[in-house]
C-alpha cells in the first residue's frame, strides 16, 4: 500500500516551554489572587449585620490574602530581573498598570488586616464602641475586596501582555 506524501507534519506541534518554577508560582499567584478576591467578599457580606459572628470567614480571608501577597513578594525579584524592563520597553502603559497593581495589592492587604484586627478587637469592648468597630471592619473588608478585584483584573491584563 502506497501512502504517498502523508508523513505527519511535526512542524505544527506546539513546543513545550522548559520547566521554570517561577512560571508555576506566577500562575499559582494569579489563581490564588482571584480566590482571595472572592474570599474577601465573604466577610464583607457577613459583617453587614454587625452582631453576626464571622470568625472563620475573617481569619481565612486574611490568611489567603496574606499567602497570595507572600507569593507575590517571593516572585517579585525574578519579575524585576527578567520582565520589568521588557514590559516597559514594549508597552509602557502596561508597565505602569503593573506598578499600580502592586500598590493596590498592598492597600488590599493592609485593609484586610485592619478589618480583621478591628473585628477581633471588637469582641473585647461593649456597647456602641463594639458596633462602631464592627462597622469599620465591614467597610475595611468591602474596600479590601474591591481593591483585590481590581488588582486581580490588572494582573490578567499584564499576564496577557507578557509573562515568564
DSSP file (Angstrom, degrees, kcal/mol; ACC not computed):
  #  RESIDUE AA STRUCTURE BP1 BP2  ACC     N-H-->O    O-->H-N    N-H-->O    O-->H-N    TCO  KAPPA ALPHA  PHI   PSI    X-CA   Y-CA   Z-CA
    1    1 A X              0   0    0      0, 0.0     2,-0.6     0, 0.0     0, 0.0   0.000 360.0 360.0 360.0 128.6    0.0    0.0    0.0
    2    2 A X        -     0   0    0      1,-0.1     0, 0.0     0, 0.0     0, 0.0  -0.868 360.0-178.5-102.5 118.7    1.4    3.3   -1.1
    3    3 A X        -     0   0    0     -2,-0.6     3,-0.2     1,-0.3     2,-0.1   0.521  23.7-162.6 -93.2  -6.3    0.6    6.3    1.2
    4    4 A X        -     0   0    0      1,-0.2     2,-0.5     2,-0.1    -1,-0.3  -0.390  62.6 -10.2  65.8-130.9    2.5    8.8   -0.9
    5    5 A X  S    S+     0   0    0      1,-0.2    -1,-0.2    -2,-0.1     0, 0.0  -0.349  92.6 120.8-100.7  50.2    3.3   12.0    0.8
    6    6 A X        +     0   0    0     -2,-0.5    -1,-0.2    -3,-0.2    -2,-0.1   0.025  29.7 142.4-104.6  26.7    1.2   11.6    4.0
    7    7 A X        -     0   0    0      1,-0.1    -2,-0.0    -3,-0.1     2,-0.0  -0.417  61.7 -98.0 -65.6 141.5    4.0   11.8    6.5
    8    8 A X        -     0   0    0      1,-0.1     2,-0.9    -2,-0.1    -1,-0.1  -0.313  30.4-127.6 -63.4 143.4    2.9   13.6    9.7
    9    9 A X    >   +     0   0    0      1,-0.2     3,-0.6    -3,-0.1    -1,-0.1  -0.823  28.3 177.6 -95.6 107.1    3.9   17.3    9.8
   10   10 A X  G >   +     0   0    0     -2,-0.9     3,-1.7     1,-0.2    -1,-0.2   0.667  66.4  81.0 -83.8 -18.1    5.7   17.8   13.1
   11   11 A X  G 3  S+     0   0    0      1,-0.3    -1,-0.2     3,-0.0    -2,-0.0   0.738  88.3  56.4 -63.0 -22.0    6.4   21.5   12.5
   12   12 A X  G <  S+     0   0    0     -3,-0.6    -1,-0.3     2,-0.1     2,-0.2   0.513  80.4 106.2 -90.8  -4.4    2.9   22.5   13.6
   13   13 A X  S <  S-     0   0    0     -3,-1.7     2,-0.1     1,-0.1    -3,-0.0  -0.552  78.3-112.9 -74.3 136.8    3.1   20.9   17.0
   14   14 A X        -     0   0    0     -2,-0.2     2,-0.3     1,-0.1    -1,-0.1  -0.401  29.5-119.6 -69.5 146.1    3.4   23.5   19.8
   15   15 A X        -     0   0    0     -2,-0.1     2,-0.5    -3,-0.0    -1,-0.1  -0.618  19.9-125.3 -85.6 146.4    6.7   23.5   21.6
   16   16 A X        -     0   0    0     -2,-0.3     3,-0.1     1,-0.0    -1,-0.0  -0.792  26.2-125.0 -90.9 125.4    6.7   22.8   25.3
   17   17 A X        -     0   0    0     -2,-0.5     3,-0.1     1,-0.1    -1,-0.0  -0.340  35.5 -94.8 -67.3 152.7    8.4   25.6   27.3
   18   18 A X        -     0   0    0      1,-0.1     2,-0.2    -2,-0.0    -1,-0.1  -0.288  51.3 -85.9 -65.0 154.2   11.2   24.4   29.6
   19   19 A X        +     0   0    0     -3,-0.1     2,-0.4     4,-0.0    -1,-0.1  -0.429  53.7 172.0 -64.0 125.3   10.4   23.8   33.2
   20   20 A X    >>  -     0   0    0     -2,-0.2     4,-1.3     1,-0.1     3,-0.9  -0.922  26.2-156.4-139.2 109.7   10.6   27.0   35.2
   21   21 A X  H 3> S+     0   0    0     -2,-0.4     4,-2.6     1,-0.3     5,-0.2   0.820  95.0  61.3 -57.2 -30.7    9.4   27.0   38.8
   22   22 A X  H 3> S+     0   0    0      1,-0.2     4,-2.5     2,-0.2    -1,-0.3   0.887 100.1  54.4 -64.7 -37.1    8.8   30.8   38.6
   23   23 A X  H <> S+     0   0    0     -3,-0.9     4,-1.8     2,-0.2    -1,-0.2   0.907 110.3  47.0 -60.2 -41.3    6.2   30.2   35.8
   24   24 A X  H  X S+     0   0    0     -4,-1.3     4,-2.6     2,-0.2    -2,-0.2   0.937 112.9  47.5 -66.6 -46.7    4.4   27.8   38.1
   25   25 A X  H  X S+     0   0    0     -4,-2.6     4,-2.7     1,-0.2    -2,-0.2   0.852 108.7  56.2 -63.9 -33.7    4.5   30.2   41.1
   26   26 A X  H  X S+     0   0    0     -4,-2.5     4,-2.1    -5,-0.2    -1,-0.2   0.922 110.6  43.9 -63.2 -42.7    3.3   33.1   38.8
   27   27 A X  H  X S+     0   0    0     -4,-1.8     4,-2.7     2,-0.2     5,-0.2   0.892 112.7  51.1 -70.1 -39.6    0.2   31.1   37.9
   28   28 A X  H  X S+     0   0    0     -4,-2.6     4,-2.8     1,-0.2     5,-0.3   0.929 110.1  51.4 -60.6 -43.9   -0.4   29.9   41.4
   29   29 A X  H  X S+     0   0    0     -4,-2.7     4,-1.7     1,-0.2    -2,-0.2   0.915 111.8  46.8 -58.2 -45.3   -0.2   33.6   42.5
   30   30 A X  H  X S+     0   0    0     -4,-2.1     4,-1.5     2,-0.2    -2,-0.2   0.926 114.6  44.7 -65.8 -45.8   -2.7   34.6   39.8
   31   31 A X  H  X S+     0   0    0     -4,-2.7     4,-1.8     1,-0.2    -2,-0.2   0.922 115.1  47.3 -66.6 -43.6   -5.2   31.9   40.6
   32   32 A X  H  X S+     0   0    0     -4,-2.8     4,-2.8    -5,-0.2    -1,-0.2   0.805 104.4  63.5 -67.9 -26.9   -5.0   32.4   44.3
   33   33 A X  H  X S+     0   0    0     -4,-1.7     4,-2.0    -5,-0.3    -1,-0.2   0.916 104.9  44.8 -61.5 -42.5   -5.3   36.1   43.7
   34   34 A X  H  X S+     0   0    0     -4,-1.5     4,-2.2     2,-0.2    -2,-0.2   0.885 112.0  52.5 -68.3 -37.4   -8.8   35.6   42.3
   35   35 A X  H  X S+     0   0    0     -4,-1.8     4,-2.9     1,-0.2    -2,-0.2   0.906 108.6  51.1 -62.4 -40.4   -9.6   33.2   45.2
   36   36 A X  H  X S+     0   0    0     -4,-2.8     4,-2.3     2,-0.2    -2,-0.2   0.902 107.7  52.6 -63.0 -41.1   -8.5   35.9   47.6
   37   37 A X  H  X S+     0   0    0     -4,-2.0     4,-0.9     1,-0.2    -1,-0.2   0.925 113.3  43.3 -61.3 -43.6  -10.8   38.4   45.9
   38   38 A X  H >X S+     0   0    0     -4,-2.2     4,-1.0     1,-0.2     3,-0.6   0.909 111.8  54.6 -67.5 -41.1  -13.7   36.1   46.3
   39   39 A X  H 3X S+     0   0    0     -4,-2.9     4,-0.9     1,-0.2     3,-0.4   0.852 104.8  53.8 -62.7 -34.7  -12.7   35.2   49.8
   40   40 A X  H 3X S+     0   0    0     -4,-2.3     4,-1.2     1,-0.2   105,-0.3   0.752  99.6  61.9 -73.2 -22.8  -12.7   38.9   50.9
   41   41 A X  H <X S+     0   0    0     -4,-0.9     4,-2.1    -3,-0.6    -1,-0.2   0.856  95.2  64.5 -67.7 -32.9  -16.3   39.4   49.6
   42   42 A X  H  X S+     0   0    0     -4,-1.0     4,-3.0    -3,-0.4     3,-0.3   0.950 105.1  39.1 -61.1 -54.5  -17.5   36.8   52.1
   43   43 A X  H  X S+     0   0    0     -4,-0.9     4,-2.5    14,-0.3    -1,-0.2   0.844 112.2  59.9 -66.0 -27.6  -16.7   38.7   55.3
   44   44 A X  H  < S+     0   0    0     -4,-1.2    -1,-0.2    97,-0.2    -2,-0.2   0.901 113.2  37.7 -62.6 -38.5  -17.8   41.9   53.6
   45   45 A X  H >< S+     0   0    0     -4,-2.1     3,-1.5    -3,-0.3     4,-0.4   0.915 116.2  51.8 -76.2 -45.1  -21.2   40.4   53.2
   46   46 A X  H >< S+     0   0    0     -4,-3.0     3,-0.8     1,-0.3     6,-0.2   0.863 107.0  53.3 -60.9 -37.3  -21.2   38.6   56.5
   47   47 A X  T 3< S+     0   0    0     -4,-2.5    -1,-0.3     1,-0.2    91,-0.2   0.345  76.9  95.7 -86.9   7.8  -20.4   41.7   58.5
   48   48 A X  T <  S+     0   0    0     -3,-1.5     2,-0.8     1,-0.2    -1,-0.2   0.901  84.1  57.4 -60.9 -37.7  -23.2   43.8   57.1
   49   49 A X  S X  S-     0   0    0     -3,-0.8     3,-1.5    -4,-0.4    -1,-0.2  -0.864  87.1-152.5 -91.3 114.9  -25.1   42.7   60.2
   50   50 A X  T 3  S+     0   0    0     -2,-0.8    -1,-0.1     1,-0.3    -2,-0.1   0.687  88.1  53.6 -68.0 -21.0  -22.8   44.0   62.9
   51   51 A X  T 3  S+     0   0    0      2,-0.1    -1,-0.3    -3,-0.0     2,-0.1   0.550  83.9 108.7 -91.2  -6.9  -23.8   41.4   65.5
   52   52 A X    <   -     0   0    0     -3,-1.5     2,-0.4    -6,-0.2    -6,-0.0  -0.423  68.9-126.9 -72.0 142.7  -23.1   38.4   63.3
   53   53 A X        +     0   0    0     -2,-0.1    -1,-0.1     1,-0.1    -2,-0.1  -0.760  35.5 162.7 -90.7 135.1  -20.1   36.2   64.1
   54   54 A X     >  +     0   0    0     -2,-0.4     4,-2.8     2,-0.1     5,-0.3  -0.141  19.0 140.5-142.6  40.4  -17.7   35.6   61.2
   55   55 A X  H  > S+     0   0    0      1,-0.2     4,-2.6     2,-0.2     5,-0.2   0.924  77.4  41.7 -54.2 -51.7  -14.5   34.4   62.9
   56   56 A X  H  > S+     0   0    0      1,-0.2     4,-2.8     2,-0.2     5,-0.3   0.907 114.5  51.3 -66.5 -42.3  -13.7   31.7   60.4
   57   57 A X  H  > S+     0   0    0      2,-0.2     4,-2.1     1,-0.2   -14,-0.3   0.924 113.4  44.9 -60.0 -45.7  -14.6   33.9   57.4
   58   58 A X  H  X S+     0   0    0     -4,-2.8     4,-2.1     2,-0.2     5,-0.2   0.943 116.0  45.9 -64.2 -48.8  -12.4   36.8   58.6
   59   59 A X  H  X S+     0   0    0     -4,-2.6     4,-2.1    -5,-0.3    -2,-0.2   0.921 115.2  45.2 -64.3 -45.1   -9.4   34.5   59.5
   60   60 A X  H  X S+     0   0    0     -4,-2.8     4,-2.6    -5,-0.2     5,-0.2   0.901 112.2  50.9 -68.5 -39.7   -9.4   32.5   56.3
   61   61 A X  H  X S+     0   0    0     -4,-2.1     4,-2.3    -5,-0.3    -1,-0.2   0.918 112.8  45.6 -65.5 -41.1   -9.8   35.5   54.0
   62   62 A X  H  X S+     0   0    0     -4,-2.1     4,-2.3    -5,-0.2    -1,-0.2   0.879 112.5  52.7 -68.3 -36.2   -6.9   37.3   55.7
   63   63 A X  H  X S+     0   0    0     -4,-2.1     4,-2.1    -5,-0.2    -2,-0.2   0.913 110.9  45.8 -63.5 -43.2   -4.9   34.1   55.5
   64   64 A X  H  X S+     0   0    0     -4,-2.6     4,-2.5     2,-0.2     5,-0.2   0.930 113.5  48.9 -66.2 -45.3   -5.5   33.7   51.8
   65   65 A X  H  X S+     0   0    0     -4,-2.3     4,-2.3     1,-0.2    -2,-0.2   0.910 112.3  48.7 -61.4 -42.0   -4.8   37.3   51.0
   66   66 A X  H  X S+     0   0    0     -4,-2.3     4,-2.3     2,-0.2    -1,-0.2   0.879 110.5  51.1 -66.6 -37.7   -1.5   37.2   53.1
   67   67 A X  H  X S+     0   0    0     -4,-2.1     4,-2.3     2,-0.2    -2,-0.2   0.932 111.1  47.4 -64.0 -46.3   -0.4   34.0   51.3
   68   68 A X  H  X S+     0   0    0     -4,-2.5     4,-2.4     1,-0.2    -2,-0.2   0.910 112.2  50.3 -61.7 -42.3   -1.0   35.5   47.9
   69   69 A X  H  X S+     0   0    0     -4,-2.3     4,-2.4    -5,-0.2    -1,-0.2   0.902 109.4  51.6 -62.7 -41.0    0.9   38.6   48.9
   70   70 A X  H  X S+     0   0    0     -4,-2.3     4,-2.0     2,-0.2    -2,-0.2   0.896 109.2  49.2 -63.1 -41.1    3.7   36.5   50.2
   71   71 A X  H  X S+     0   0    0     -4,-2.3     4,-2.1     2,-0.2    -1,-0.2   0.914 110.1  52.4 -64.0 -41.6    3.9   34.6   46.9
   72   72 A X  H  X S+     0   0    0     -4,-2.4     4,-1.1     1,-0.2    -2,-0.2   0.904 109.4  48.8 -60.3 -41.8    3.9   37.9   45.0
   73   73 A X  H  X S+     0   0    0     -4,-2.4     4,-0.6     1,-0.2    -1,-0.2   0.879 110.0  53.0 -64.0 -36.8    6.8   39.1   47.2
   74   74 A X  H  < S+     0   0    0     -4,-2.0     4,-0.3     1,-0.2     3,-0.3   0.870 114.4  39.4 -68.5 -37.0    8.7   35.9   46.5
   75   75 A X  H  X S+     0   0    0     -4,-2.1     4,-2.1     1,-0.2     3,-0.3   0.575  93.0  89.4 -90.2  -7.8    8.4   36.1   42.7
   76   76 A X  H  X S+     0   0    0     -4,-1.1     4,-3.0     1,-0.2     5,-0.2   0.891  81.5  55.6 -59.0 -43.1    9.0   39.9   42.6
   77   77 A X  H  X S+     0   0    0     -4,-0.6     4,-2.1    -3,-0.3    -1,-0.2   0.904 110.2  46.5 -58.6 -38.9   12.8   39.7   42.3
   78   78 A X  H  > S+     0   0    0     -4,-0.3     4,-3.0    -3,-0.3     5,-0.5   0.895 111.9  51.2 -68.0 -38.7   12.5   37.5   39.2
   79   79 A X  H  X>S+     0   0    0     -4,-2.1     4,-2.5     1,-0.2     5,-2.4   0.953 111.8  47.1 -59.0 -49.1    9.9   39.8   37.7
   80   80 A X  H  <5S+     0   0    0     -4,-3.0     5,-0.5     1,-0.2    -2,-0.2   0.882 118.9  40.8 -61.0 -39.2   12.2   42.8   38.3
   81   81 A X  H  <5S+     0   0    0     -4,-2.1    -1,-0.2    -5,-0.2    -2,-0.2   0.879 129.1  23.6 -77.8 -39.1   15.2   41.0   36.8
   82   82 A X  H  <5S+     0   0    0     -4,-3.0    -3,-0.2    -5,-0.2    -2,-0.2   0.733 132.1  18.0-105.3 -25.0   13.5   39.2   33.8
   83   83 A X  T  X5S+     0   0    0     -4,-2.5     4,-2.7    -5,-0.5     5,-0.2   0.760  97.4  77.8-119.9 -35.6   10.3   41.0   32.8
   84   84 A X  H  ><S+     0   0    0     -5,-2.4     4,-2.3     1,-0.3     5,-0.2   0.883  99.0  44.4 -54.0 -50.6   10.0   44.6   34.1
   85   85 A X  H  > S+     0   0    0     -5,-0.5     4,-2.2     1,-0.2    -1,-0.3   0.907 114.3  50.6 -62.5 -41.3   12.3   46.2   31.6
   86   86 A X  H  > S+     0   0    0      1,-0.2     4,-2.7     2,-0.2     5,-0.3   0.896 109.6  50.8 -64.1 -39.6   10.8   44.3   28.6
   87   87 A X  H  X S+     0   0    0     -4,-2.7     4,-2.4     1,-0.2     8,-0.4   0.927 112.2  46.3 -64.2 -43.4    7.3   45.3   29.7
   88   88 A X  H  < S+     0   0    0     -4,-2.3     4,-0.4    -5,-0.2    -1,-0.2   0.841 115.0  47.3 -69.2 -32.2    8.2   48.9   29.9
   89   89 A X  H  < S+     0   0    0     -4,-2.2     3,-0.3    -5,-0.2    -2,-0.2   0.931 120.5  36.4 -71.7 -45.1   10.0   48.8   26.5
   90   90 A X  H  < S+     0   0    0     -4,-2.7    -2,-0.2     1,-0.2    -3,-0.2   0.759 139.9   4.2 -82.2 -25.9    7.3   47.0   24.7
   91   91 A X    >X  -     0   0    0     -4,-2.4     4,-1.9    -5,-0.3     3,-0.7  -0.488  58.9-175.5-162.6  83.5    4.3   48.6   26.4
   92   92 A X  H 3> S+     0   0    0     -4,-0.4     4,-2.2    -3,-0.3     5,-0.2   0.864  86.5  55.6 -53.5 -43.2    4.9   51.4   28.9
   93   93 A X  H 3> S+     0   0    0      1,-0.2     4,-2.0     2,-0.2    -1,-0.3   0.886 107.1  50.9 -60.0 -36.1    1.2   51.7   29.9
   94   94 A X  H <> S+     0   0    0     -3,-0.7     4,-2.1    -7,-0.2    -1,-0.2   0.895 107.7  53.4 -67.1 -38.9    1.1   48.0   30.8
   95   95 A X  H  X S+     0   0    0     -4,-1.9     4,-2.0    -8,-0.4    -2,-0.2   0.904 108.9  48.6 -60.2 -42.0    4.2   48.5   32.9
   96   96 A X  H  X S+     0   0    0     -4,-2.2     4,-2.3     1,-0.2    -1,-0.2   0.860 107.3  56.1 -68.1 -34.0    2.5   51.3   34.8
   97   97 A X  H  X S+     0   0    0     -4,-2.0     4,-2.3     2,-0.2    -1,-0.2   0.911 106.9  50.1 -61.5 -40.6   -0.6   49.1   35.2
   98   98 A X  H  X S+     0   0    0     -4,-2.1     4,-2.0     2,-0.2    -2,-0.2   0.913 108.6  51.7 -64.6 -40.9    1.6   46.5   36.9
   99   99 A X  H  X S+     0   0    0     -4,-2.0     4,-1.6     1,-0.2    -1,-0.2   0.909 111.1  47.7 -61.8 -41.0    3.1   49.2   39.2
  100  100 A X  H  X S+     0   0    0     -4,-2.3     4,-2.7     1,-0.2     5,-0.2   0.878 106.4  59.0 -65.7 -37.3   -0.4   50.3   40.2
  101  101 A X  H  X S+     0   0    0     -4,-2.3     4,-2.4     1,-0.2    -1,-0.2   0.903 103.9  51.2 -57.2 -43.2   -1.3   46.6   40.7
  102  102 A X  H  X S+     0   0    0     -4,-2.0     4,-2.1     2,-0.2    -1,-0.2   0.924 111.4  46.8 -60.7 -45.1    1.5   46.4   43.3
  103  103 A X  H  X S+     0   0    0     -4,-1.6     4,-2.2     1,-0.2    -2,-0.2   0.903 112.7  48.7 -65.9 -41.7    0.2   49.4   45.2
  104  104 A X  H  X S+     0   0    0     -4,-2.7     4,-2.5     2,-0.2    -1,-0.2   0.882 109.5  53.1 -65.8 -37.8   -3.4   48.3   45.2
  105  105 A X  H  X S+     0   0    0     -4,-2.4     4,-2.3    -5,-0.2    -1,-0.2   0.914 108.3  50.3 -63.1 -42.2   -2.4   44.9   46.4
  106  106 A X  H  X S+     0   0    0     -4,-2.1     4,-2.4     1,-0.2    -2,-0.2   0.923 111.5  48.4 -61.5 -44.2   -0.5   46.4   49.3
  107  107 A X  H  X S+     0   0    0     -4,-2.2     4,-2.6     1,-0.2    -2,-0.2   0.888 109.6  52.7 -62.9 -39.5   -3.5   48.5   50.2
  108  108 A X  H  X S+     0   0    0     -4,-2.5     4,-2.4     2,-0.2    -2,-0.2   0.910 110.0  47.8 -63.7 -42.2   -5.8   45.5   50.0
  109  109 A X  H  X S+     0   0    0     -4,-2.3     4,-2.5     2,-0.2     5,-0.2   0.928 112.5  49.2 -65.4 -44.2   -3.7   43.5   52.4
  110  110 A X  H  X S+     0   0    0     -4,-2.4     4,-2.5     1,-0.2    -2,-0.2   0.916 113.1  46.7 -61.0 -43.1   -3.5   46.5   54.8
  111  111 A X  H  X S+     0   0    0     -4,-2.6     4,-2.7     2,-0.2    -1,-0.2   0.887 110.9  52.0 -68.3 -37.9   -7.3   46.9   54.7
  112  112 A X  H  X S+     0   0    0     -4,-2.4     4,-2.3     2,-0.2    -2,-0.2   0.931 112.8  45.1 -63.4 -44.1   -7.9   43.2   55.1
  113  113 A X  H  X S+     0   0    0     -4,-2.5     4,-2.9     2,-0.2     5,-0.2   0.901 112.2  51.9 -65.5 -40.5   -5.6   43.1   58.2
  114  114 A X  H  X S+     0   0    0     -4,-2.5     4,-2.4    -5,-0.2     5,-0.2   0.910 110.3  49.4 -61.3 -41.4   -7.3   46.3   59.5
  115  115 A X  H  X S+     0   0    0     -4,-2.7     4,-2.1     2,-0.2    -2,-0.2   0.909 112.8  46.6 -63.2 -42.2  -10.7   44.7   59.1
  116  116 A X  H  X S+     0   0    0     -4,-2.3     4,-2.6     2,-0.2     5,-0.3   0.918 112.4  49.4 -66.9 -43.2   -9.5   41.6   60.9
  117  117 A X  H  X S+     0   0    0     -4,-2.9     4,-2.4     1,-0.2    -2,-0.2   0.926 114.0  44.6 -64.1 -44.1   -7.9   43.5   63.8
  118  118 A X  H  X S+     0   0    0     -4,-2.4     4,-1.7    -5,-0.2    -1,-0.2   0.871 112.1  53.9 -69.3 -34.0  -11.0   45.7   64.3
  119  119 A X  H  < S+     0   0    0     -4,-2.1     4,-0.4    -5,-0.2    -2,-0.2   0.961 115.4  37.7 -62.0 -51.1  -13.3   42.6   64.1
  120  120 A X  H >< S+     0   0    0     -4,-2.6     3,-0.8     1,-0.2     4,-0.2   0.832 114.5  54.8 -73.2 -31.1  -11.4   40.7   66.7
  121  121 A X  H >< S+     0   0    0     -4,-2.4     3,-1.8    -5,-0.3     4,-0.3   0.819  96.5  67.3 -69.0 -29.1  -10.7   43.7   68.9
  122  122 A X  G >< S+     0   0    0     -4,-1.7     3,-1.0     1,-0.3    -1,-0.2   0.734  87.7  67.7 -63.6 -21.1  -14.5   44.5   68.9
  123  123 A X  G <  S+     0   0    0     -3,-0.8    -1,-0.3    -4,-0.4    -2,-0.2   0.691  95.9  55.9 -71.2 -16.4  -15.0   41.3   71.0
  124  124 A X  G <  S+     0   0    0     -3,-1.8     2,-0.3    -4,-0.2    -1,-0.2   0.486 104.2  59.3 -94.9  -4.2  -13.2   43.0   73.9
  125  125 A X    <   -     0   0    0     -3,-1.0     2,-0.3    -4,-0.3     0, 0.0  -0.764  69.9-140.6-121.9 168.6  -15.4   46.1   74.1
  126  126 A X    >   +     0   0    0     -2,-0.3     3,-0.8     4,-0.1     4,-0.5  -0.789  51.3   2.6-124.5 165.3  -19.1   46.6   74.7
  127  127 A X  T 3> S-     0   0    0     -2,-0.3     4,-1.6     1,-0.2     3,-0.4  -0.247 117.9  -7.2  70.9-141.9  -21.9   48.9   73.5
  128  128 A X  H 3> S+     0   0    0      1,-0.2     4,-2.5     2,-0.2    -1,-0.2   0.799 129.4  61.4 -65.2 -30.4  -21.7   51.5   70.8
  129  129 A X  H <> S+     0   0    0     -3,-0.8     4,-2.5     2,-0.2    -1,-0.2   0.913 103.4  50.4 -63.7 -41.5  -17.9   51.1   70.5
  130  130 A X  H  > S+     0   0    0     -4,-0.5     4,-2.7    -3,-0.4     5,-0.2   0.938 111.3  47.8 -60.6 -47.4  -18.3   47.4   69.5
  131  131 A X  H  X S+     0   0    0     -4,-1.6     4,-2.3     1,-0.2    -2,-0.2   0.899 111.8  50.4 -61.9 -39.9  -20.9   48.3   66.8
  132  132 A X  H  X S+     0   0    0     -4,-2.5     4,-2.5     2,-0.2    -1,-0.2   0.909 111.7  47.6 -64.3 -41.6  -18.6   51.1   65.5
  133  133 A X  H  X S+     0   0    0     -4,-2.5     4,-2.4     2,-0.2    -2,-0.2   0.903 112.0  49.4 -67.6 -39.8  -15.6   48.7   65.3
  134  134 A X  H  X S+     0   0    0     -4,-2.7     4,-2.5     2,-0.2    -2,-0.2   0.887 110.8  50.9 -65.2 -37.8  -17.7   46.1   63.6
  135  135 A X  H  X S+     0   0    0     -4,-2.3     4,-2.4    -5,-0.2    -2,-0.2   0.926 110.6  48.7 -63.6 -44.9  -18.9   48.7   61.1
  136  136 A X  H  X S+     0   0    0     -4,-2.5     4,-2.1     1,-0.2    -2,-0.2   0.894 110.5  51.8 -62.0 -39.8  -15.3   49.7   60.5
  137  137 A X  H  X S+     0   0    0     -4,-2.4     4,-2.2     2,-0.2    -2,-0.2   0.927 108.3  51.5 -62.1 -45.4  -14.4   46.1   60.0
  138  138 A X  H  X S+     0   0    0     -4,-2.5     4,-2.1     1,-0.2    -2,-0.2   0.943 112.4  44.9 -56.2 -50.0  -17.2   45.6   57.5
  139  139 A X  H  X S+     0   0    0     -4,-2.4     4,-2.4     1,-0.2    -1,-0.2   0.824 109.5  55.9 -69.3 -30.2  -16.1   48.7   55.4
  140  140 A X  H  X S+     0   0    0     -4,-2.1     4,-2.5    -5,-0.2    -1,-0.2   0.911 109.9  46.3 -65.2 -40.6  -12.5   47.7   55.6
  141  141 A X  H  X S+     0   0    0     -4,-2.2     4,-2.4     2,-0.2   -97,-0.2   0.864 110.6  52.8 -70.3 -34.9  -13.4   44.3   54.1
  142  142 A X  H  X S+     0   0    0     -4,-2.1     4,-2.3     2,-0.2    -2,-0.2   0.955 113.0  43.9 -61.5 -49.1  -15.5   45.9   51.4
  143  143 A X  H  X S+     0   0    0     -4,-2.4     4,-2.6     1,-0.2     5,-0.2   0.903 113.4  51.1 -64.4 -41.0  -12.7   48.2   50.4
  144  144 A X  H  X S+     0   0    0     -4,-2.5     4,-2.3     1,-0.2    -1,-0.2   0.900 109.9  50.4 -62.9 -40.1  -10.2   45.3   50.5
  145  145 A X  H  X S+     0   0    0     -4,-2.4     4,-2.3  -105,-0.3    -2,-0.2   0.920 111.4  47.8 -64.2 -43.6  -12.4   43.2   48.3
  146  146 A X  H  X S+     0   0    0     -4,-2.3     4,-2.3     2,-0.2     5,-0.2   0.943 113.3  47.5 -62.9 -47.5  -12.8   46.0   45.7
  147  147 A X  H  X S+     0   0    0     -4,-2.6     4,-2.6     1,-0.2    -1,-0.2   0.887 112.0  50.6 -61.9 -38.0   -9.0   46.6   45.7
  148  148 A X  H  X S+     0   0    0     -4,-2.3     4,-2.7    -5,-0.2    -1,-0.2   0.890 108.7  51.0 -68.7 -38.4   -8.3   42.9   45.3
  149  149 A X  H  X S+     0   0    0     -4,-2.3     4,-2.0     2,-0.2    -2,-0.2   0.914 113.1  45.8 -63.5 -41.8  -10.8   42.6   42.4
  150  150 A X  H  X S+     0   0    0     -4,-2.3     4,-2.5     2,-0.2    -2,-0.2   0.917 112.9  51.0 -65.5 -42.9   -9.1   45.5   40.6
  151  151 A X  H  X S+     0   0    0     -4,-2.6     4,-2.2     1,-0.2    -2,-0.2   0.923 110.5  47.9 -60.7 -45.6   -5.7   44.0   41.4
  152  152 A X  H  X S+     0   0    0     -4,-2.7     4,-1.6     2,-0.2    -1,-0.2   0.886 111.4  51.2 -64.3 -38.2   -6.6   40.6   40.0
  153  153 A X  H  X S+     0   0    0     -4,-2.0     4,-1.7     1,-0.2    -2,-0.2   0.920 110.2  48.2 -64.7 -43.7   -8.1   42.3   36.9
  154  154 A X  H  X S+     0   0    0     -4,-2.5     4,-2.5     1,-0.2    -1,-0.2   0.870 106.8  58.5 -64.2 -35.5   -4.9   44.3   36.3
  155  155 A X  H  X S+     0   0    0     -4,-2.2     4,-2.6     1,-0.2    -1,-0.2   0.872 104.3  50.5 -60.9 -37.4   -2.9   41.1   36.8
  156  156 A X  H  X S+     0   0    0     -4,-1.6     4,-2.2     2,-0.2    -1,-0.2   0.907 109.3  50.9 -67.3 -41.0   -4.7   39.4   33.9
  157  157 A X  H  X S+     0   0    0     -4,-1.7     4,-1.2     2,-0.2    -2,-0.2   0.938 114.4  43.3 -61.1 -46.7   -4.0   42.4   31.6
  158  158 A X  H  X S+     0   0    0     -4,-2.5     4,-2.6     1,-0.2     3,-0.3   0.918 113.6  50.5 -66.9 -43.4   -0.3   42.3   32.5
  159  159 A X  H  < S+     0   0    0     -4,-2.6    -1,-0.2     1,-0.2    -2,-0.2   0.835 108.0  53.5 -65.3 -32.7   -0.1   38.5   32.2
  160  160 A X  H  < S+     0   0    0     -4,-2.2    -1,-0.2    -5,-0.2    -2,-0.2   0.811 111.9  46.7 -69.8 -28.2   -1.8   38.6   28.8
  161  161 A X  H  < S-     0   0    0     -4,-1.2     2,-0.3    -3,-0.3    -2,-0.2   0.941 132.0 -13.6 -78.2 -50.1    0.8   41.1   27.6
  162  162 A X     <  +     0   0    0     -4,-2.6    -1,-0.3    -5,-0.1     2,-0.3  -0.971  64.6 171.4-158.1 138.6    3.9   39.3   28.9
  163  163 A X              0   0    0     -2,-0.3  -140,-0.1    -3,-0.1    -4,-0.0  -0.856 360.0 360.0-140.5 173.8    4.7   36.5   31.3
  164  164 A X              0   0    0     -2,-0.3  -141,-0.2  -142,-0.1  -142,-0.1   0.500 360.0 360.0 -64.7 360.0    7.6   34.4   32.4
